Amino acid sequence: MPSTSNQNRFEQQDAEEIRPHPVLASYHQNEEERKQGVQEYFDRSARHYDWINQIMSFGSGHWYRRQALRRTGLKPGDRYLDVACGTGVLTHHGSRFAGTQGLALGLDPSQGMLRQASQKGLPHLLQGRAEFLPFADDSFSVLTMGYALRHVTDLRRTFAEYRRVLSPNGRILILEITPPKSKLGFVALKVYLRFWVPMVARLGGGRDAQTLMKYYWDTIEHCVNPETIQNALREAGFRSVGRRRTLGVFSEYLAVK
Ligand SMILES: C[S@@+](CC[C@H](N)C(=O)[O-])C[C@H]1O[C@@H](n2cnc3c(N)ncnc32)[C@H](O)[C@@H]1O
């Protein structure tokens, strides 16, 4: 388990940026390599992402995302942005909530993931990154990011962008996995996500899918703690910042502009 002092030391290295996790030396040598590498992992494994995700979540992945999205209050006529949309699961549910009078737009840097999303019949998909959103100020009423906060370069920059593109009273929802606090829970989840899931991914999707799933856990394990994320949201100017936990593992960060 990463120690708090390690995390603090890491965060103090650069007072300007808050990186979600340090560059992990067993995968990448520096930040530029990390950014490129992450995009390649997702590009190469995009066609396997949905089935791995469904197996990993015991079939509850779509259901859980839909429930979490419902809690944002997304409604017909709203303009909804799904950052890091991946294969478009949240975007798909968001388009149902926003209806034909509204808009549901998915954004992701990986062409491979966007290709999978387009196969779900989603008409509004765009290539881009959370840190540089290609939208005017006050464009959206709801913004989500599912299981991707660990991949951005800087939480400060990302949250400033989220605030900028949201309209007043706009809401954000960030879904993440948080390692359990208990030692037993931590070890159980690590065995599951670091060894069992990558093994299944390897059998069904090959070595790239296995690497992606190992990286999935390693970034969870080294991610900054929930307080750092919530503080960064407050510092960016969000109010009503809260975290809802399910099963001690699934974190939903909700905040209002
Ligand atoms: C684990 S997938 C999550 C996909 C989807 N949100 C879901 O709930 O299943 C992470 C996604 O984050 C994207 N991503 C990586 N770096 C990003 C960045 N800087 N900005 C936005 N998306 C990013 C990846 O391309 C990938 O599609």
The ligand as an SDF file (V2000), in Angstrom:
LIG
                    3D

 27 29  0  0  0  0  0  0  0  0999 V2000
  -10.6270    3.0530  -18.1670 C   0  0  0  0  0  0  0  0  0  0  0  0
  -11.1210    3.9360  -19.5950 S   0  0  0  0  0  0  0  0  0  0  0  0
  -12.6910    4.5420  -19.0840 C   0  0  0  0  0  0  0  0  0  0  0  0
  -13.6840    4.6600  -20.1980 C   0  0  0  0  0  0  0  0  0  0  0  0
  -15.0850    5.0660  -19.7790 C   0  0  0  0  0  0  0  0  0  0  0  0
  -15.1310    6.3640  -19.1810 N   0  0  0  0  0  0  0  0  0  0  0  0
  -15.7360    4.0590  -18.8550 C   0  0  0  0  0  0  0  0  0  0  0  0
  -16.3590    4.4670  -17.8620 O   0  0  0  0  0  0  0  0  0  0  0  0
  -15.6680    2.8710  -19.1440 O   0  0  0  0  0  0  0  0  0  0  0  0
  -10.0960    5.3650  -19.4930 C   0  0  0  0  0  0  0  0  0  0  0  0
  -10.1960    6.2910  -20.7090 C   0  0  0  0  0  0  0  0  0  0  0  0
   -9.4840    7.4990  -20.4320 O   0  0  0  0  0  0  0  0  0  0  0  0
   -8.9460    7.9740  -21.6320 C   0  0  0  0  0  0  0  0  0  0  0  0
   -7.9140    8.9730  -21.3160 N   0  0  0  0  0  0  0  0  0  0  0  0
   -6.6180    8.7650  -21.0280 C   0  0  0  0  0  0  0  0  0  0  0  0
   -5.9860    9.9310  -20.8040 N   0  0  0  0  0  0  0  0  0  0  0  0
   -6.9270   10.9030  -20.9290 C   0  0  0  0  0  0  0  0  0  0  0  0
   -6.9040   12.3340  -20.8330 C   0  0  0  0  0  0  0  0  0  0  0  0
   -5.7900   12.9870  -20.5410 N   0  0  0  0  0  0  0  0  0  0  0  0
   -8.0510   13.0160  -21.0500 N   0  0  0  0  0  0  0  0  0  0  0  0
   -9.1930   12.3530  -21.3410 C   0  0  0  0  0  0  0  0  0  0  0  0
   -9.2650   11.0110  -21.4660 N   0  0  0  0  0  0  0  0  0  0  0  0
   -8.1570   10.3000  -21.2550 C   0  0  0  0  0  0  0  0  0  0  0  0
   -8.4510    6.7070  -22.3170 C   0  0  0  0  0  0  0  0  0  0  0  0
   -8.2300    6.8880  -23.6860 O   0  0  0  0  0  0  0  0  0  0  0  0
   -9.5810    5.7310  -21.9970 C   0  0  0  0  0  0  0  0  0  0  0  0
  -10.5370    5.6940  -23.0020 O   0  0  0  0  0  0  0  0  0  0  0  0
  1  2  1  0
  2  3  1  0
  2 10  1  0
  3  4  1  0
  4  5  1  0
  5  6  1  0
  5  7  1  0
  7  8  2  0
  7  9  1  0
 10 11  1  0
 11 12  1  0
 11 26  1  0
 12 13  1  0
 13 14  1  0
 13 24  1  0
 14 15  1  0
 14 23  1  0
 15 16  2  0
 16 17  1  0
 17 18  1  0
 17 23  2  0
 18 19  1  0
 18 20  2  0
 20 21  1  0
 21 22  2  0
 22 23  1  0
 24 25  1  0
 24 26  1  0
 26 27  1  0
M  CHG  2   2   1   9  -1
M  END
$$$$
